[in-house]
Amino acid sequence: VMRLLADYISEDSSQPYNQLFKKVLLKKSQATPDPLWNQWLSWLYVQQKQFSKAFIQEKALFNRDPNYIETVFRLGEIAYENNDSKTAKECFEFILEKTIFIEEKLSAELFLLKIVAKTSDKDDSFLYKKVLNKYGVNRNTLEIQLAFANYLTFKKNNPVEAIKVLEKAMSLSTSKFKTAE
């Protein structure tokens, strides 16, 4: 259904189909509270690139069922890819606050570090070190270690320190694929 609707929905929220669809969804959500309406509204807002409004819907879904944390994560990724760093940051901070799973926390931390690297011009090496101190330099934090090495090499022009980070990461890797990364 979403694929078919996508033919009529555009990025422009002022288009008649977008306005009509939003109006119907809002009426339905007020008449019969159902997570489906929040999902549809979130989808519509993503299509219109209104990620902060989609985030409101995703939080409402999460409050009804914590399994919706995955959709908050996906929204954060989409916002990040579309250069909406503010909403992406809010999504990943929300995940850090709400999840109990270390994998989700580490993924959220990684994206928060990527956002800082993308948007800041100052030396933020201490943030990577802070996250690695918090979670430890181990197999679980390999992605963060790789991002740190990338940051050191390409943002700080310090490949010598990056090589040290990568050598330590390689010693922790148990997979030939992770070693190759």
C-alpha positions in Angstrom: 0.0 0.0 0.0 2.8 2.4 0.9 4.5 1.7 -2.5 1.2 2.6 -4.3 0.6 5.7 -2.2 4.2 6.8 -2.9 3.0 7.5 -6.5 0.8 10.3 -5.2 2.7 11.6 -2.2 5.5 14.0 -2.7 8.1 15.8 -0.7 6.0 19.0 -0.9 3.7 19.0 2.0 1.5 21.6 0.4 0.4 19.2 -2.4 -3.3 18.3 -2.4 -2.7 14.5 -2.0 -0.3 15.1 0.9 -2.7 17.4 2.7 -5.7 15.1 2.2 -3.8 12.1 3.3 -2.6 13.9 6.4 -6.1 15.1 7.2 -7.5 11.6 6.9 -4.8 10.1 9.1 -5.2 12.8 11.8 -9.0 12.3 11.9 -8.6 8.5 12.1 -6.0 8.8 14.9 -8.3 11.0 16.9 -11.4 8.8 16.3 -9.7 5.4 17.0 -6.3 5.5 18.6 -4.3 2.8 16.9 -0.5 2.5 16.3 -1.2 2.1 12.6 -2.2 5.8 12.3 1.1 6.8 14.0 3.0 4.6 11.6 1.3 6.1 8.6 1.8 9.6 9.8 5.5 8.9 10.4 5.8 7.4 6.9 4.1 10.5 5.4 6.4 12.9 7.3 9.5 10.9 6.2 8.3 11.2 2.6 8.0 15.0 3.1 11.4 15.0 4.8 9.8 16.4 8.0 11.9 14.1 10.2 11.2 15.9 13.5 7.5 15.4 13.0 8.1 11.7 12.1 10.2 11.5 15.3 7.2 12.6 17.4 5.1 9.8 15.9 7.9 7.3 16.5 8.1 8.3 20.1 4.4 7.8 20.5 4.8 4.3 19.0 7.7 3.5 21.3 5.6 4.6 24.3 3.0 2.0 23.4 5.5 -0.7 22.6 9.3 -0.6 23.3 9.8 -2.9 20.2 9.4 0.3 18.1 13.0 1.3 19.1 14.1 -0.1 15.8 12.0 2.3 13.8 13.4 5.2 15.8 16.9 4.0 14.9 15.9 3.7 11.2 14.5 7.2 11.3 17.7 8.5 12.9 19.7 6.9 10.0 17.4 8.5 7.4 17.6 11.9 9.0 21.4 11.6 9.2 21.6 10.6 5.5 19.4 13.6 4.6 21.6 16.0 6.6 19.0 16.6 9.4 21.6 16.3 12.1 19.4 17.8 14.8 16.6 15.2 14.4 19.2 12.4 13.9 20.9 13.4 17.1 17.5 13.5 19.0 16.7 10.0 17.7 20.0 8.5 18.8 20.0 10.2 22.2 16.4 8.9 22.7 17.7 5.4 22.0 20.6 5.8 24.4 18.1 6.9 27.1 15.5 4.2 26.5 17.3 1.0 25.5 18.8 -1.6 27.7 20.7 -3.5 25.0 24.4 -2.8 24.6 24.4 -3.3 20.8 21.7 -0.6 20.4 23.6 1.7 22.7 26.8 1.2 20.8 25.1 1.8 17.4 23.5 5.0 18.8 26.9 6.2 20.2 28.5 5.5 16.8 26.0 7.6 15.0 26.3 10.4 17.5 30.0 10.4 16.9 29.5 10.5 13.2 27.2 13.5 13.6 29.8 15.4 15.6 32.5 14.5 13.1 30.2 15.7 10.2 29.1 19.0 11.8 32.0 20.1 14.0 35.2 21.8 13.0 37.0 21.5 16.4 39.0 18.6 17.7 36.5 16.1 19.1 38.9 13.2 19.6 38.1 13.3 23.3 34.5 12.3 22.5 35.7 9.0 20.9 38.0 8.4 23.8 35.2 9.1 26.2 32.9 6.5 24.5 35.7 4.0 24.3 36.5 4.5 28.0 32.8 4.1 28.9 32.3 0.8 26.9 35.8 -0.4 26.8 38.2 -1.1 23.9 36.9 -4.6 23.0 35.2 -6.6 20.3 31.9 -4.8 20.9 33.3 -1.4 20.2 35.2 -2.3 16.9 32.9 -0.1 14.8 33.6 2.9 17.1 37.3 2.1 17.0 37.2 2.1 13.2 35.3 5.4 13.1 37.9 6.9 15.5 40.7 5.8 13.2 38.9 7.3 10.2 38.3 10.5 12.2 42.0 10.7 13.2 43.2 10.1 9.6 40.9 12.2 7.6 39.7 14.9 9.9 42.7 15.4 12.2 45.4 14.3 9.7 47.0 12.1 12.3 47.5 8.7 10.6 50.2 7.6 13.1 47.7 7.6 16.0 45.0 6.0 13.7 47.3 3.1 12.9 47.7 2.4 16.6 44.0 2.4 17.0 43.6 0.0 14.0 46.3 -2.3 15.2 44.6 -2.6 18.6 41.3 -3.2 16.8 42.8 -5.9 14.6 44.1 -7.7 17.6 40.6 -7.9 19.0 38.9 -9.0 15.9 37.7 -12.7 15.7 36.4 -12.5 12.2 38.4 -12.2 9.0 35.8 -9.8 7.7 36.2 -7.5 10.7 40.0 -7.7 10.3 39.6 -6.7 6.6 37.5 -3.7 7.6 
